[in-house]
Amino acid sequence: MSPWSIAAQIENNGTEPLPYYVIADHHPAEVATYPKTGKRYLRPEYRVVTVEDVDYYEGEE
């Protein structure tokens, strides 16, 4: 589970049914950065990688 997840609880204190909508974006991708080592964790690939700066067009020619 992502550390950014927010837990919530809905409680109906009335006698009538309580309709509600859940609107969420469950994007499958997640990236975590390890500041001390500069590594990145990629999900759904489940890989830990190092990243290097490159020119925007490198390899695009």
N, CA, C and O atoms as a GROMACS GRO file, in nm:
protein
  244
    1MET      N    1   0.085  -0.118   0.000
    1MET     CA    2   0.000   0.000   0.000
    1MET      C    3   0.089   0.124   0.000
    1MET      O    4   0.193   0.128   0.067
    2SER      N    5   0.050   0.223  -0.073
    2SER     CA    6   0.126   0.347  -0.081
    2SER      C    7   0.124   0.423   0.051
    2SER      O    8   0.022   0.424   0.120
    3PRO      N    9   0.237   0.486   0.087
    3PRO     CA   10   0.236   0.566   0.210
    3PRO      C   11   0.146   0.688   0.201
    3PRO      O   12   0.119   0.754   0.301
    4TRP      N   13   0.098   0.719   0.079
    4TRP     CA   14   0.012   0.836   0.060
    4TRP      C   15  -0.135   0.801   0.069
    4TRP      O   16  -0.220   0.889   0.054
    5SER      N   17  -0.167   0.674   0.093
    5SER     CA   18  -0.308   0.633   0.103
    5SER      C   19  -0.374   0.698   0.224
    5SER      O   20  -0.311   0.719   0.328
    6ILE      N   21  -0.500   0.729   0.210
    6ILE     CA   22  -0.575   0.792   0.319
    6ILE      C   23  -0.691   0.700   0.356
    6ILE      O   24  -0.769   0.661   0.269
    7ALA      N   25  -0.702   0.666   0.483
    7ALA     CA   26  -0.811   0.581   0.529
    7ALA      C   27  -0.930   0.669   0.566
    7ALA      O   28  -0.914   0.779   0.619
    8ALA      N   29  -1.049   0.621   0.537
    8ALA     CA   30  -1.170   0.696   0.571
    8ALA      C   31  -1.279   0.597   0.610
    8ALA      O   32  -1.277   0.481   0.569
    9GLN      N   33  -1.374   0.646   0.689
    9GLN     CA   34  -1.486   0.561   0.732
    9GLN      C   35  -1.614   0.640   0.716
    9GLN      O   36  -1.622   0.757   0.753
   10ILE      N   37  -1.715   0.574   0.659
   10ILE     CA   38  -1.847   0.636   0.644
   10ILE      C   39  -1.942   0.562   0.737
   10ILE      O   40  -1.947   0.439   0.738
   11GLU      N   41  -2.016   0.638   0.815
   11GLU     CA   42  -2.111   0.578   0.908
   11GLU      C   43  -2.248   0.641   0.887
   11GLU      O   44  -2.260   0.763   0.881
   12ASN      N   45  -2.349   0.558   0.876
   12ASN     CA   46  -2.486   0.604   0.857
   12ASN      C   47  -2.556   0.601   0.994
   12ASN      O   48  -2.586   0.493   1.045
   13ASN      N   49  -2.581   0.718   1.051
   13ASN     CA   50  -2.650   0.727   1.179
   13ASN      C   51  -2.802   0.738   1.164
   13ASN      O   52  -2.875   0.745   1.263
   14GLY      N   53  -2.848   0.741   1.039
   14GLY     CA   54  -2.992   0.755   1.014
   14GLY      C   55  -3.060   0.620   0.998
   14GLY      O   56  -3.000   0.515   1.016
   15THR      N   57  -3.188   0.627   0.962
   15THR     CA   58  -3.267   0.505   0.944
   15THR      C   59  -3.284   0.471   0.796
   15THR      O   60  -3.324   0.359   0.762
   16GLU      N   61  -3.255   0.565   0.709
   16GLU     CA   62  -3.265   0.544   0.564
   16GLU      C   63  -3.131   0.496   0.509
   16GLU      O   64  -3.026   0.523   0.569
   17PRO      N   65  -3.132   0.425   0.395
   17PRO     CA   66  -3.007   0.386   0.331
   17PRO      C   67  -2.926   0.509   0.293
   17PRO      O   68  -2.982   0.612   0.256
   18LEU      N   69  -2.796   0.498   0.302
   18LEU     CA   70  -2.707   0.609   0.270
   18LEU      C   71  -2.633   0.580   0.139
   18LEU      O   72  -2.537   0.504   0.138
   19PRO      N   73  -2.678   0.641   0.029
   19PRO     CA   74  -2.604   0.622  -0.096
   19PRO      C   75  -2.477   0.707  -0.094
   19PRO      O   76  -2.477   0.818  -0.041
   20TYR      N   77  -2.370   0.655  -0.151
   20TYR     CA   78  -2.246   0.732  -0.161
   20TYR      C   79  -2.169   0.687  -0.285
   20TYR      O   80  -2.188   0.575  -0.334
   21TYR      N   81  -2.084   0.773  -0.333
   21TYR     CA   82  -2.000   0.745  -0.450
   21TYR      C   83  -1.855   0.743  -0.406
   21TYR      O   84  -1.812   0.824  -0.324
   22VAL      N   85  -1.780   0.650  -0.461
   22VAL     CA   86  -1.636   0.645  -0.438
   22VAL      C   87  -1.571   0.680  -0.572
   22VAL      O   88  -1.586   0.607  -0.670
   23ILE      N   89  -1.499   0.790  -0.573
   23ILE     CA   90  -1.430   0.833  -0.693
   23ILE      C   91  -1.281   0.829  -0.662
   23ILE      O   92  -1.233   0.902  -0.574
   24ALA      N   93  -1.208   0.744  -0.733
   24ALA     CA   94  -1.066   0.727  -0.703
   24ALA      C   95  -0.989   0.698  -0.831
   24ALA      O   96  -1.043   0.645  -0.927
   25ASP      N   97  -0.864   0.734  -0.828
   25ASP     CA   98  -0.772   0.702  -0.937
   25ASP      C   99  -0.671   0.602  -0.883
   25ASP      O  100  -0.579   0.639  -0.810
   26HIS      N  101  -0.688   0.478  -0.919
   26HIS     CA  102  -0.597   0.374  -0.872
   26HIS      C  103  -0.494   0.346  -0.980
   26HIS      O  104  -0.496   0.242  -1.046
   27HIS      N  105  -0.405   0.440  -0.997
   27HIS     CA  106  -0.303   0.428  -1.100
   27HIS      C  107  -0.206   0.317  -1.062
   27HIS      O  108  -0.160   0.313  -0.948
   28PRO      N  109  -0.175   0.226  -1.155
   28PRO     CA  110  -0.091   0.112  -1.120
   28PRO      C  111   0.056   0.147  -1.100
   28PRO      O  112   0.131   0.067  -1.044
   29ALA      N  113   0.100   0.265  -1.143
   29ALA     CA  114   0.242   0.300  -1.133
   29ALA      C  115   0.273   0.370  -1.001
   29ALA      O  116   0.193   0.448  -0.949
   30GLU      N  117   0.391   0.341  -0.949
   30GLU     CA  118   0.439   0.406  -0.828
   30GLU      C  119   0.590   0.419  -0.838
   30GLU      O  120   0.658   0.326  -0.881
   31VAL      N  121   0.642   0.534  -0.801
   31VAL     CA  122   0.786   0.556  -0.801
   31VAL      C  123   0.825   0.609  -0.664
   31VAL      O  124   0.766   0.705  -0.614
   32ALA      N  125   0.924   0.545  -0.603
   32ALA     CA  126   0.977   0.591  -0.475
   32ALA      C  127   1.125   0.621  -0.494
   32ALA      O  128   1.196   0.546  -0.562
   33THR      N  129   1.172   0.730  -0.435
   33THR     CA  130   1.313   0.769  -0.445
   33THR      C  131   1.381   0.751  -0.311
   33THR      O  132   1.327   0.789  -0.207
   34TYR      N  133   1.500   0.692  -0.314
   34TYR     CA  134   1.583   0.676  -0.195
   34TYR      C  135   1.689   0.786  -0.197
   34TYR      O  136   1.788   0.773  -0.269
   35PRO      N  137   1.670   0.895  -0.121
   35PRO     CA  138   1.757   1.012  -0.131
   35PRO      C  139   1.904   0.984  -0.099
   35PRO      O  140   1.992   1.044  -0.162
   36LYS      N  141   1.934   0.897  -0.005
   36LYS     CA  142   2.074   0.872   0.032
   36LYS      C  143   2.153   0.804  -0.079
   36LYS      O  144   2.272   0.831  -0.095
   37THR      N  145   2.088   0.717  -0.155
   37THR     CA  146   2.158   0.642  -0.259
   37THR      C  147   2.125   0.688  -0.400
   37THR      O  148   2.196   0.654  -0.494
   38GLY      N  149   2.016   0.765  -0.416
   38GLY     CA  150   1.974   0.810  -0.548
   38GLY      C  151   1.903   0.702  -0.630
   38GLY      O  152   1.875   0.723  -0.748
   39LYS      N  153   1.874   0.589  -0.569
   39LYS     CA  154   1.804   0.482  -0.640
   39LYS      C  155   1.654   0.511  -0.645
   39LYS      O  156   1.602   0.590  -0.565
   40ARG      N  157   1.587   0.446  -0.740
   40ARG     CA  158   1.442   0.459  -0.753
   40ARG      C  159   1.380   0.322  -0.755
   40ARG      O  160   1.434   0.228  -0.814
   41TYR      N  161   1.264   0.310  -0.690
   41TYR     CA  162   1.186   0.187  -0.691
   41TYR      C  163   1.071   0.207  -0.788
   41TYR      O  164   0.996   0.305  -0.775
   42LEU      N  165   1.055   0.117  -0.884
   42LEU     CA  166   0.949   0.128  -0.986
   42LEU      C  167   0.850   0.014  -0.968
   42LEU      O  168   0.888  -0.102  -0.958
   43ARG      N  169   0.723   0.050  -0.965
   43ARG     CA  170   0.618  -0.050  -0.960
   43ARG      C  171   0.519  -0.017  -1.069
   43ARG      O  172   0.487   0.102  -1.079
   44PRO      N  173   0.470  -0.101  -1.149
   44PRO     CA  174   0.452  -0.244  -1.126
   44PRO      C  175   0.569  -0.331  -1.171
   44PRO      O  176   0.559  -0.453  -1.164
   45GLU      N  177   0.680  -0.273  -1.216
   45GLU     CA  178   0.793  -0.354  -1.260
   45GLU      C  179   0.865  -0.421  -1.144
   45GLU      O  180   0.937  -0.519  -1.164
   46TYR      N  181   0.848  -0.370  -1.021
   46TYR     CA  182   0.917  -0.422  -0.903
   46TYR      C  183   1.067  -0.425  -0.924
   46TYR      O  184   1.133  -0.527  -0.904
   47ARG      N  185   1.120  -0.310  -0.966
   47ARG     CA  186   1.264  -0.297  -0.991
   47ARG      C  187   1.317  -0.179  -0.913
   47ARG      O  188   1.248  -0.079  -0.893
   48VAL      N  189   1.441  -0.191  -0.869
   48VAL     CA  190   1.513  -0.080  -0.810
   48VAL      C  191   1.623  -0.045  -0.909
   48VAL      O  192   1.703  -0.130  -0.948
   49VAL      N  193   1.627   0.083  -0.951
   49VAL     CA  194   1.720   0.126  -1.055
   49VAL      C  195   1.793   0.252  -1.012
   49VAL      O  196   1.750   0.324  -0.921
   50THR      N  197   1.904   0.278  -1.080
   50THR     CA  198   1.970   0.407  -1.065
   50THR      C  199   1.939   0.487  -1.191
   50THR      O  200   1.918   0.430  -1.298
   51VAL      N  201   1.937   0.618  -1.178
   51VAL     CA  202   1.898   0.706  -1.287
   51VAL      C  203   2.012   0.799  -1.320
   51VAL      O  204   2.080   0.850  -1.231
   52GLU      N  205   2.034   0.823  -1.448
   52GLU     CA  206   2.134   0.920  -1.490
   52GLU      C  207   2.069   1.025  -1.578
   52GLU      O  208   1.975   0.994  -1.652
   53ASP      N  209   2.117   1.147  -1.572
   53ASP     CA  210   2.065   1.254  -1.655
   53ASP      C  211   2.110   1.233  -1.800
   53ASP      O  212   2.226   1.200  -1.825
   54VAL      N  213   2.017   1.252  -1.893
   54VAL     CA  214   2.049   1.245  -2.036
   54VAL      C  215   1.980   1.360  -2.106
   54VAL      O  216   1.886   1.419  -2.053
   55ASP      N  217   2.026   1.391  -2.225
   55ASP     CA  218   1.962   1.492  -2.308
   55ASP      C  219   1.824   1.440  -2.348
   55ASP      O  220   1.807   1.321  -2.371
   56TYR      N  221   1.726   1.528  -2.357
   56TYR     CA  222   1.589   1.491  -2.388
   56TYR      C  223   1.579   1.409  -2.516
   56TYR      O  224   1.500   1.315  -2.524
   57TYR      N  225   1.660   1.443  -2.618
   57TYR     CA  226   1.650   1.376  -2.748
   57TYR      C  227   1.749   1.261  -2.764
   57TYR      O  228   1.758   1.205  -2.873
   58GLU      N  229   1.822   1.223  -2.660
   58GLU     CA  230   1.919   1.115  -2.673
   58GLU      C  231   1.850   0.985  -2.714
   58GLU      O  232   1.754   0.942  -2.652
   59GLY      N  233   1.902   0.923  -2.821
   59GLY     CA  234   1.848   0.797  -2.870
   59GLY      C  235   1.724   0.812  -2.957
   59GLY      O  236   1.668   0.712  -3.002
   60GLU      N  237   1.680   0.933  -2.981
   60GLU     CA  238   1.559   0.956  -3.059
   60GLU      C  239   1.586   0.981  -3.206
   60GLU      O  240   1.492   0.989  -3.285
   61GLU      N  241   1.712   0.993  -3.246
   61GLU     CA  242   1.744   1.021  -3.385
   61GLU      C  243   1.723   0.900  -3.471
   61GLU      O  244   1.746   0.905  -3.592
   0.00000   0.00000   0.00000
